[in-house]
Amino acid sequence: MTDAAVFQARGIGKSYPGVRANDDVSFTVAPGEIHALLGENGAGKSTLVKMIYGLVRPDEGDMTLNGQPHQPADPRAARAAGVAMVFQHFSLFDALTVAENIALGMENPPPRRELSARIAQVSQDFGLPLNPARRIVTLSAGERQRVEIIRCLLQNPRLLIMDEPTSVLTPQEAELLFATLRKLAGHGTAILYISHKLEEIRTHCDRATILRHGRVVDSCDPREHSARTLAAMMVGGEMRPIDRSGRQAGEVLLQVKDLSLPAPTAEGTALKSVALTLRAGEILGIGGVAGNGQDELLSALSGEARSASGSILLEGADLSRLGPEARRTAGLLAAPEDRLGHAAVPDFSLTENTLLTAGARRHLVRKGLIDRPAARAFAQDVIRAFDVRTPGPGTAAKALSGGNLQKFVIGREVMQAPRVLVVNQPTWGVDAGASAAVRQSLLDLAGQGAGVIVISQDLDEILELSDRFCALNEGRLSAPVPTEGLTLDQIGLMLGGAHGMEVAHL
Amino acid sequence: MIDPVALFLLLLSASTPILFAALGELVVERAGVLNLGVEGMMIVGALSGFATAYYSGDAFLGFAVAALAGALVALPFAILTQFLMSNQVASGLALTLFGLGLAALFGKPVEGVRAPIMSVGPLGLNWIVWLGLAMVPAVWWFLNRSRAGLILRGVGENHDAAHALGYDVRRVRLAAIAFGGAMAGIGGAFISVATVLQWTEGMTAGAGWIALAIVVFSNWTAVGVLAGAWLFGGVTVLQLRLQAAGVRVPVQLLSMAPYLATIIVLVAISARQKFSRRAGGAAPGSLGQDFHALR
């Protein structure tokens, strides 16, 4: 297999000031193979593929593509050599049309009319319907990804790199993507697939190269291993299993009745008569594809947006017209999705960030003056309890890595002993170790008799944590169903219903 | 008392300086750079064009030098914002102040002299007026039909994506800023060499600011820029005619009219259409943001 390798890397190394991003990385990708690159955040996956795509140059080591030395000076050279890449955060131009976006990703695009015809041709061949004249802003996440994929396909790549492509897709859309990748692989294209979703890699990839701290720690057939052993290889050591025991649903804590709010911005989503009931000791999972009202629901619950009186009741008290600070005092806390800029002020120290949400509830402000020692002590408690890796509470929030900051902002709310905690995307972009810690803390909180609402796009997370599940779809919340015995497929159907999926075209 | 055809021809002349400056700024902003130094580049163009025309006796050479000078004076702005990551708003304002001061200092020797006569083109209009009109479809074609224009729009829309695809964001922006400077320079020179025929300190009189406003008003399109320039030029010509006809309105109010009209239209438009991207607003996605490539 290796003698006919499409791509081979030998002894690749790359250093940034203070960090060894890649060290002696070697692996090969065979034609028609879907090869997974697996690792935690910061394991060096992105740096590695950036070198293959010509965005970064390696310090040492060499690469070959189709037997030829591969040293691209820039992405154009890489594309000319037959490498194509679909980015994690789409590299699309919102205001431009599909055809213009595709033209920008090609070396020598044909004239407009011909290009449109070829886009139509390729999108039909692969069952990815797309209208070349539409502007990107009007497309859904799945459709945007199609644009990226078709942009790559038009160049007949030898090696296609996909950087966490399913993080924004519904399960059905992801299935569609894998069907497309299979077809491509059938034509002999090699695919380098980056992800940290283990199940997905186990079912769809032929080989996996596992990176940890910039080094290759193992290379295996992922189908022969369980998700747990793969995770152990990624993290280096056994993962602590999630402990769900010791929870019992108690009295009703939070009641939301007929909550409707207009869309806050032109791009936002209106909430349409959302209703839910949350009991003590219960975790309610709310799933949905991004942009279906998650942010709006969180701000309605946290108090950033106020709703009609009587729509939000905490233990019988009406909070609908109160702001965030008053709701916190009453015991309803929230941690928004965007940790840097929404949950935390980037330039503030951790102590100052603690004050922002814990000031009233933890009595860190007395007679209008900040009790610095108390705030510092509380920040220190959060850091210790949640194993936040940082020099100390005086560090600026923006200096923390994503996972560490996420542990801090979740810990800050959990340690205030809320009656109800609402979190949005609690482990988005967080590595496996930190995710497990965050999830366990939410379970423990519920175990202590609080109610927790987890809004997430990660369905595995919802299945793992929650007792009941609701789907959020275009601002409407479905009736809850018990998570016990629920499959990913059923959830996908609940989410996908009105999302305009086009599975039938394949 | 006012012949509409003659009025229209006058309007074409009166709108030329801002048409040039606004078309240039349009390209700059479509590349994602907000250059508030239009006024400064115009006044430098006005002086250098006028001085060249006066000393050489060739007005067209004056315009060429004005274009060059406009591009050159924009260069420090480009270096500050693209390479040293300075704030674009502050650097642009500095460029305006710098240009005004520089022109006032070096303009002393040519105060009070007259520019050479220019040969006129068809319909008795200055050739530069025709050039300006030709630039409208040219800029439109460049932005919407050419490969280079597509790359430029891509850079302005999402510079990180453009970088990821391998386009040199800074080089594209550098070229756009130089082009904007050249166009502003020609616009400024039109005032001194073809309209007033003299050099006076501060003679651009806020035309650069109007040009900036017109780019927003145009929703970042070449045709919109033409409409905005004609609106401003039209009200300018009309108020001059009204002054000449001795209408009983204070001169100050009449002189104010073109600026006032532009502002009112601008406010009306931005109030109605929220410049939301879905509503068809076309403000470039990366406008005014610093680009810092991580290597």
HADDOCK unambig.tbl for C-alpha pairs under 7 A between the chains (distance, minus, plus):
assign (segid A and resid 56 and name CA) (segid B and resid 295 and name CA) 5.90 0.50 0.50
assign (segid A and resid 74 and name CA) (segid B and resid 166 and name CA) 5.94 0.50 0.50
assign (segid A and resid 75 and name CA) (segid B and resid 165 and name CA) 6.03 0.50 0.50
assign (segid A and resid 75 and name CA) (segid B and resid 166 and name CA) 4.79 0.50 0.50
assign (segid A and resid 76 and name CA) (segid B and resid 166 and name CA) 5.75 0.50 0.50
assign (segid A and resid 91 and name CA) (segid B and resid 161 and name CA) 4.30 0.50 0.50
assign (segid A and resid 92 and name CA) (segid B and resid 161 and name CA) 6.25 0.50 0.50
assign (segid A and resid 93 and name CA) (segid B and resid 154 and name CA) 6.28 0.50 0.50
assign (segid A and resid 93 and name CA) (segid B and resid 157 and name CA) 5.86 0.50 0.50
assign (segid A and resid 93 and name CA) (segid B and resid 158 and name CA) 5.79 0.50 0.50
assign (segid A and resid 95 and name CA) (segid B and resid 157 and name CA) 6.92 0.50 0.50
assign (segid A and resid 95 and name CA) (segid B and resid 282 and name CA) 6.99 0.50 0.50
assign (segid A and resid 104 and name CA) (segid B and resid 151 and name CA) 6.68 0.50 0.50
assign (segid A and resid 105 and name CA) (segid B and resid 165 and name CA) 6.30 0.50 0.50
assign (segid A and resid 137 and name CA) (segid B and resid 278 and name CA) 6.81 0.50 0.50
assign (segid A and resid 266 and name CA) (segid B and resid 276 and name CA) 6.89 0.50 0.50
